[in-house]
Amino acid sequence: MIVIKKSRNGQYYFIAKSRNGRTLVTSETYKRRDRCRNGATSLTKLLRGSLKVIYQTKK
């Protein structure tokens, strides 16, 4: 699963997690949410769709 979050400085990043909740990958930060989503989608395609993208923002 991939979770998209918003950092304290307002930039977006994603975290890829395994089924047991362990963090596999943490991305760089992106100024725009759509760019972050594109990065997460690219990772999903690279892994042949084995991860699901979940959109979240940290408040």
N, CA, C and O atoms as a printed pandas DataFrame, in Angstrom:
     atom_number atom_name residue_name chain_id  residue_number  x_coord  y_coord  z_coord
0              1         N          MET        A               1    0.848   -1.172    0.000
1              2        CA          MET        A               1    0.000    0.000    0.000
2              3         C          MET        A               1    0.886    1.226    0.000
3              4         O          MET        A               1    1.963    1.221    0.597
4              5         N          ILE        A               2    0.437    2.276   -0.668
5              6        CA          ILE        A               2    1.149    3.554   -0.701
6              7         C          ILE        A               2    0.256    4.621   -0.079
7              8         O          ILE        A               2   -0.904    4.779   -0.460
8              9         N          VAL        A               3    0.811    5.343    0.875
9             10        CA          VAL        A               3    0.078    6.401    1.564
10            11         C          VAL        A               3    0.726    7.734    1.218
11            12         O          VAL        A               3    1.940    7.893    1.351
12            13         N          ILE        A               4   -0.080    8.685    0.777
13            14        CA          ILE        A               4    0.412   10.036    0.490
14            15         C          ILE        A               4    0.105   10.923    1.689
15            16         O          ILE        A               4   -1.025   10.962    2.176
16            17         N          LYS        A               5    1.127   11.637    2.158
17            18        CA          LYS        A               5    0.980   12.500    3.336
18            19         C          LYS        A               5    1.499   13.896    3.019
19            20         O          LYS        A               5    2.205   14.110    2.034
20            21         N          LYS        A               6    1.138   14.823    3.868
21            22        CA          LYS        A               6    1.603   16.207    3.751
22            23         C          LYS        A               6    2.524   16.491    4.933
23            24         O          LYS        A               6    2.169   16.232    6.083
24            25         N          SER        A               7    3.702   17.022    4.643
25            26        CA          SER        A               7    4.673   17.314    5.694
26            27         C          SER        A               7    4.368   18.648    6.367
27            28         O          SER        A               7    3.482   19.384    5.933
28            29         N          ARG        A               8    5.097   18.945    7.414
29            30        CA          ARG        A               8    4.888   20.196    8.155
30            31         C          ARG        A               8    5.124   21.431    7.303
31            32         O          ARG        A               8    4.505   22.471    7.526
32            33         N          ASN        A               9    6.018   21.320    6.330
33            34        CA          ASN        A               9    6.322   22.477    5.482
34            35         C          ASN        A               9    5.374   22.591    4.286
35            36         O          ASN        A               9    5.584   23.423    3.403
36            37         N          GLY        A              10    4.330   21.755    4.257
37            38        CA          GLY        A              10    3.314   21.849    3.221
38            39         C          GLY        A              10    3.591   21.046    1.964
39            40         O          GLY        A              10    2.790   21.060    1.030
40            41         N          GLN        A              11    4.721   20.346    1.929
41            42        CA          GLN        A              11    5.028   19.525    0.762
42            43         C          GLN        A              11    4.490   18.113    0.960
43            44         O          GLN        A              11    4.220   17.688    2.083
44            45         N          TYR        A              12    4.339   17.397   -0.145
45            46        CA          TYR        A              12    3.758   16.056   -0.126
46            47         C          TYR        A              12    4.837   15.000   -0.327
47            48         O          TYR        A              12    5.852   15.245   -0.980
48            49         N          TYR        A              13    4.604   13.830    0.241
49            50        CA          TYR        A              13    5.492   12.688    0.060
50            51         C          TYR        A              13    4.669   11.418    0.186
51            52         O          TYR        A              13    3.544   11.449    0.685
52            53         N          PHE        A              14    5.221   10.310   -0.262
53            54        CA          PHE        A              14    4.499    9.056   -0.109
54            55         C          PHE        A              14    5.369    8.022    0.594
55            56         O          PHE        A              14    6.598    8.069    0.558
56            57         N          ILE        A              15    4.678    7.091    1.230
57            58        CA          ILE        A              15    5.320    5.989    1.932
58            59         C          ILE        A              15    4.728    4.699    1.385
59            60         O          ILE        A              15    3.508    4.535    1.353
60            61         N          ALA        A              16    5.593    3.782    0.955
61            62        CA          ALA        A              16    5.149    2.457    0.525
62            63         C          ALA        A              16    5.321    1.521    1.713
63            64         O          ALA        A              16    6.395    1.444    2.312
64            65         N          LYS        A              17    4.248    0.813    2.043
65            66        CA          LYS        A              17    4.273   -0.092    3.195
66            67         C          LYS        A              17    3.950   -1.515    2.768
67            68         O          LYS        A              17    3.222   -1.742    1.801
68            69         N          SER        A              18    4.504   -2.466    3.504
69            70        CA          SER        A              18    4.216   -3.873    3.252
70            71         C          SER        A              18    2.879   -4.232    3.890
71            72         O          SER        A              18    2.281   -3.415    4.589
72            73         N          ARG        A              19    2.423   -5.427    3.653
73            74        CA          ARG        A              19    1.132   -5.866    4.213
74            75         C          ARG        A              19    1.124   -5.874    5.734
75            76         O          ARG        A              19    0.072   -5.705    6.352
76            77         N          ASN        A              20    2.299   -6.070    6.344
77            78        CA          ASN        A              20    2.350   -6.079    7.810
78            79         C          ASN        A              20    2.602   -4.687    8.388
79            80         O          ASN        A              20    2.834   -4.546    9.589
80            81         N          GLY        A              21    2.557   -3.645    7.525
81            82        CA          GLY        A              21    2.680   -2.268    7.993
82            83         C          GLY        A              21    4.090   -1.725    8.037
83            84         O          GLY        A              21    4.298   -0.577    8.429
84            85         N          ARG        A              22    5.049   -2.519    7.647
85            86        CA          ARG        A              22    6.451   -2.090    7.668
86            87         C          ARG        A              22    6.738   -1.154    6.492
87            88         O          ARG        A              22    6.299   -1.417    5.372
88            89         N          THR        A              23    7.470   -0.068    6.738
89            90        CA          THR        A              23    7.803    0.895    5.696
90            91         C          THR        A              23    8.855    0.309    4.771
91            92         O          THR        A              23    9.910   -0.148    5.211
92            93         N          LEU        A              24    8.545    0.332    3.468
93            94        CA          LEU        A              24    9.476   -0.167    2.456
94            95         C          LEU        A              24   10.230    0.971    1.786
95            96         O          LEU        A              24   11.439    0.886    1.571
96            97         N          VAL        A              25    9.499    2.047    1.456
97            98        CA          VAL        A              25   10.077    3.182    0.734
98            99         C          VAL        A              25    9.450    4.471    1.242
99           100         O          VAL        A              25    8.242    4.531    1.473
100          101         N          THR        A              26   10.269    5.503    1.415
101          102        CA          THR        A              26    9.781    6.852    1.665
102          103         C          THR        A              26   10.309    7.726    0.539
103          104         O          THR        A              26   11.508    7.729    0.260
104          105         N          SER        A              27    9.427    8.459   -0.100
105          106        CA          SER        A              27    9.814    9.255   -1.261
106          107         C          SER        A              27   10.475   10.568   -0.865
107          108         O          SER        A              27   10.545   10.935    0.308
108          109         N          GLU        A              28   10.952   11.251   -1.887
109          110        CA          GLU        A              28   11.370   12.635   -1.723
110          111         C          GLU        A              28   10.110   13.478   -1.533
111          112         O          GLU        A              28    9.002   12.955   -1.655
112          113         N          THR        A              29   10.255   14.752   -1.242
113          114        CA          THR        A              29    9.079   15.615   -1.104
114          115         C          THR        A              29    8.772   16.289   -2.434
115          116         O          THR        A              29    9.657   16.527   -3.255
116          117         N          TYR        A              30    7.502   16.586   -2.618
117          118        CA          TYR        A              30    7.002   17.237   -3.836
118          119         C          TYR        A              30    6.207   18.466   -3.432
119          120         O          TYR        A              30    5.469   18.431   -2.448
120          121         N          LYS        A              31    6.349   19.541   -4.173
121          122        CA          LYS        A              31    5.602   20.762   -3.879
122          123         C          LYS        A              31    4.130   20.623   -4.231
123          124         O          LYS        A              31    3.270   21.223   -3.586
124          125         N          ARG        A              32    3.846   19.827   -5.258
125          126        CA          ARG        A              32    2.466   19.658   -5.724
126          127         C          ARG        A              32    1.992   18.231   -5.484
127          128         O          ARG        A              32    2.729   17.270   -5.705
128          129         N          ARG        A              33    0.745   18.112   -5.029
129          130        CA          ARG        A              33    0.176   16.802   -4.724
130          131         C          ARG        A              33    0.084   15.917   -5.965
131          132         O          ARG        A              33    0.317   14.711   -5.883
132          133         N          ASP        A              34   -0.254   16.502   -7.111
133          134        CA          ASP        A              34   -0.372   15.697   -8.324
134          135         C          ASP        A              34    0.972   15.101   -8.734
135          136         O          ASP        A              34    1.016   13.993   -9.269
136          137         N          ARG        A              35    2.070   15.822   -8.490
137          138        CA          ARG        A              35    3.401   15.282   -8.788
138          139         C          ARG        A              35    3.730   14.116   -7.869
139          140         O          ARG        A              35    4.331   13.129   -8.294
140          141         N          CYS        A              36    3.333   14.235   -6.609
141          142        CA          CYS        A              36    3.534   13.154   -5.650
142          143         C          CYS        A              36    2.726   11.926   -6.071
143          144         O          CYS        A              36    3.225   10.801   -6.024
144          145         N          ARG        A              37    1.495   12.147   -6.475
145          146        CA          ARG        A              37    0.634   11.053   -6.937
146          147         C          ARG        A              37    1.247   10.379   -8.163
147          148         O          ARG        A              37    1.197    9.156   -8.289
148          149         N          ASN        A              38    1.827   11.174   -9.069
149          150        CA          ASN        A              38    2.491   10.602  -10.246
150          151         C          ASN        A              38    3.674    9.724   -9.839
151          152         O          ASN        A              38    3.881    8.654  -10.412
152          153         N          GLY        A              39    4.438   10.169   -8.865
153          154        CA          GLY        A              39    5.564    9.370   -8.365
154          155         C          GLY        A              39    5.098    8.068   -7.750
155          156         O          GLY        A              39    5.701    7.018   -7.974
156          157         N          ALA        A              40    4.019    8.131   -6.971
157          158        CA          ALA        A              40    3.463    6.936   -6.346
158          159         C          ALA        A              40    2.919    5.979   -7.405
159          160         O          ALA        A              40    3.089    4.764   -7.295
160          161         N          THR        A              41    2.270    6.523   -8.420
161          162        CA          THR        A              41    1.735    5.700   -9.505
162          163         C          THR        A              41    2.873    5.038  -10.276
163          164         O          THR        A              41    2.767    3.872  -10.654
164          165         N          SER        A              42    3.944    5.759  -10.508
165          166        CA          SER        A              42    5.103    5.194  -11.199
166          167         C          SER        A              42    5.689    4.024  -10.419
167          168         O          SER        A              42    6.049    3.002  -11.004
168          169         N          LEU        A              43    5.785    4.172   -9.103
169          170        CA          LEU        A              43    6.290    3.083   -8.275
170          171         C          LEU        A              43    5.360    1.872   -8.359
171          172         O          LEU        A              43    5.823    0.735   -8.447
172          173         N          THR        A              44    4.061    2.117   -8.333
173          174        CA          THR        A              44    3.089    1.032   -8.437
174          175         C          THR        A              44    3.230    0.293   -9.759
175          176         O          THR        A              44    3.194   -0.937   -9.791
176          177         N          LYS        A              45    3.390    1.041  -10.859
177          178        CA          LYS        A              45    3.572    0.419  -12.172
178          179         C          LYS        A              45    4.864   -0.386  -12.215
179          180         O          LYS        A              45    4.909   -1.477  -12.784
180          181         N          LEU        A              46    5.911    0.162  -11.608
181          182        CA          LEU        A              46    7.194   -0.524  -11.557
182          183         C          LEU        A              46    7.056   -1.869  -10.832
183          184         O          LEU        A              46    7.680   -2.860  -11.211
184          185         N          LEU        A              47    6.246   -1.878   -9.808
185          186        CA          LEU        A              47    6.026   -3.102   -9.030
186          187         C          LEU        A              47    4.850   -3.920   -9.565
187          188         O          LEU        A              47    4.354   -4.826   -8.896
188          189         N          ARG        A              48    4.418   -3.589  -10.768
189          190        CA          ARG        A              48    3.350   -4.312  -11.468
190          191         C          ARG        A              48    2.028   -4.317  -10.729
191          192         O          ARG        A              48    1.332   -5.332  -10.688
192          193         N          GLY        A              49    1.688   -3.186  -10.149
193          194        CA          GLY        A              49    0.376   -3.021   -9.537
194          195         C          GLY        A              49    0.177   -3.741   -8.222
195          196         O          GLY        A              49   -0.960   -3.895   -7.775
196          197         N          SER        A              50    1.259   -4.190   -7.582
197          198        CA          SER        A              50    1.107   -4.936   -6.343
198          199         C          SER        A              50    0.827   -4.046   -5.134
199          200         O          SER        A              50    0.546   -4.550   -4.046
200          201         N          LEU        A              51    0.901   -2.729   -5.318
201          202        CA          LEU        A              51    0.608   -1.795   -4.233
202          203         C          LEU        A              51   -0.598   -0.940   -4.594
203          204         O          LEU        A              51   -0.805   -0.603   -5.759
204          205         N          LYS        A              52   -1.376   -0.598   -3.604
205          206        CA          LYS        A              52   -2.551    0.244   -3.787
206          207         C          LYS        A              52   -2.230    1.631   -3.242
207          208         O          LYS        A              52   -1.621    1.753   -2.179
208          209         N          VAL        A              53   -2.635    2.678   -3.962
209          210        CA          VAL        A              53   -2.371    4.043   -3.525
210          211         C          VAL        A              53   -3.531    4.527   -2.660
211          212         O          VAL        A              53   -4.693    4.449   -3.061
212          213         N          ILE        A              54   -3.205    5.023   -1.477
213          214        CA          ILE        A              54   -4.190    5.569   -0.556
214          215         C          ILE        A              54   -3.825    7.035   -0.333
215          216         O          ILE        A              54   -2.679    7.348   -0.012
216          217         N          TYR        A              55   -4.785    7.923   -0.499
217          218        CA          TYR        A              55   -4.525    9.351   -0.364
218          219         C          TYR        A              55   -4.895    9.814    1.039
219          220         O          TYR        A              55   -6.036    9.677    1.479
220          221         N          GLN        A              56   -3.908   10.362    1.722
221          222        CA          GLN        A              56   -4.099   10.892    3.067
222          223         C          GLN        A              56   -3.333   12.193    3.161
223          224         O          GLN        A              56   -2.322   12.384    2.486
224          225         N          THR        A              57   -3.815   13.070    3.990
225          226        CA          THR        A              57   -3.020   14.257    4.303
226          227         C          THR        A              57   -2.922   14.360    5.808
227          228         O          THR        A              57   -3.888   14.100    6.526
228          229         N          LYS        A              58   -1.773   14.733    6.272
229          230        CA          LYS        A              58   -1.522   14.893    7.697
230          231         C          LYS        A              58   -1.985   16.266    8.116
231          232         O          LYS        A              58   -1.618   17.252    7.477
232          233         N          LYS        A              59   -2.774   16.368    9.159
233          234        CA          LYS        A              59   -3.278   17.665    9.615
234          235         C          LYS        A              59   -2.448   18.197   10.742
235          236         O          LYS        A              59   -2.725   19.281   11.255
